[in-house]
Amino acid sequence: MRTIDLRSDTVTTPTPGMREAMASAEVGDDQFGEDPTVNALQDLVASLLGREAALWLPTGTMANQVALRALTRPGDDVIVSRECHAMWHETGASAANAGVQFTEVGEHGVFSRDEFDLVVKPRGHATYAPTTLVEIENTHNRSGGRVFPQAAAVAVAASARDRGIASYLDGARLWNASVATGLPPSQLAAPFDLVGVCLSKGLGAPGGSLLAGSSDLIARCHRYRRMAGGAMRQAGIFAAAGLYALDHHLTRLADDHAHAAVFAAKVATGSGVRLDPEAVQTNIIVFGLGPDAPDAATVVGRARAKGVLMFAIGPRSVRAVTHLDVTRADCEQAADTVLSVLD
Ligand SMILES: *Cc1c(COP(=O)(O)O)cnc(C)c1O
């Protein structure tokens, strides 16, 4: 039985072409700034995101953590979307490393300028933690890969700028948002001071994330990357995979989105399933299980026994993610499996 792994878009393995690019990469000591492949990737991503400079980091979590260090001080307040990655999936790192507190706003991973303005805490107040950063996640993982509407991103970032609040875009899946909206990554990134992107999600590289921003800000990030133990040596082996991924795996994300739509349309017909297929915009499907359906652990366990892997992301919610290593037929078969385990 072939396993269809929909747990995450991080489960892909490097293709033969990608492995070849890694094997033949020109490398050097990146701590001396001498890895030509890392430098080429940093330059390319800076230009794709319309920024002066970019910095390679091993993981997206480190990118988020370095961003918090570079843009806040301990005790500050950071306004984020509800159920954002930095708050739910980084093991408390934001409190441990940057020492910030979060204020969650909005619904389904998105929020408006009005919602933002209502929870901003001023500097210099006798009791408030000053809000010094707003972070937007696009696409938003736990809400099912939802795209943050660009007009709202522009309005929130403008309000933040007026108040002297910095802005950060967690764009681990910004490439998906770009393909789904038809807007170039540079336009999606434009409202923000600092932008993080991952190469190890839908793009299929074995690792690597980048932060992009002004040269001054990236210089600050450089220091905090080192502090986090993330300064590597011949990282060009990884960077080569990233360059290959941007060349070969970017436009095909549209396939993943189409496959997610196929999966969602079928699963939404299941009894007790709570899922609006229209709300599936990219490669992530999060579906709820009503009171008459089995719980998430049961559905995931039964599906696993039939060769389909998914994640229980809550007691009654399941996540499935499409990617490079699953076909349309796999997604149809996986959806049939889900329907068969709901009774
Ligand atoms: C995956 C992800 C990250 C980074 O995760 P790593 O596993 O550390 O690479 C950051 N933000 C979001 C929204 C993510 O989905």
The ligand as a MOL file (V3000), in Angstrom:
LIG
                    3D

  0  0  0     0  0            999 V3000
M  V30 BEGIN CTAB
M  V30 COUNTS 15 15 0 0 0
M  V30 BEGIN ATOM
M  V30 1 C 6.2750 26.2330 8.9090 0
M  V30 2 C 6.0440 27.6280 9.3240 0
M  V30 3 C 7.0670 28.4100 9.8850 0
M  V30 4 C 8.4780 27.9040 10.1080 0
M  V30 5 O 8.6110 26.6190 10.4650 0
M  V30 6 P 9.9590 25.7520 10.4500 0
M  V30 7 O 9.4520 24.4000 10.6500 0
M  V30 8 O 10.8000 26.2600 11.5540 0
M  V30 9 O 10.6440 25.9720 9.1420 0
M  V30 10 C 6.7710 29.7090 10.2150 0
M  V30 11 N 5.5510 30.2210 9.9960 0
M  V30 12 C 4.5640 29.5200 9.4420 0
M  V30 13 C 3.2590 30.1690 9.1810 0
M  V30 14 C 4.7700 28.1920 9.1040 0
M  V30 15 O 3.7650 27.4760 8.5840 0
M  V30 END ATOM
M  V30 BEGIN BOND
M  V30 1 1 1 2
M  V30 2 1 2 3
M  V30 3 2 2 14
M  V30 4 1 3 4
M  V30 5 2 3 10
M  V30 6 1 4 5
M  V30 7 1 5 6
M  V30 8 2 6 7
M  V30 9 1 6 8
M  V30 10 1 6 9
M  V30 11 1 10 11
M  V30 12 2 11 12
M  V30 13 1 12 13
M  V30 14 1 12 14
M  V30 15 1 14 15
M  V30 END BOND
M  V30 END CTAB
M  END
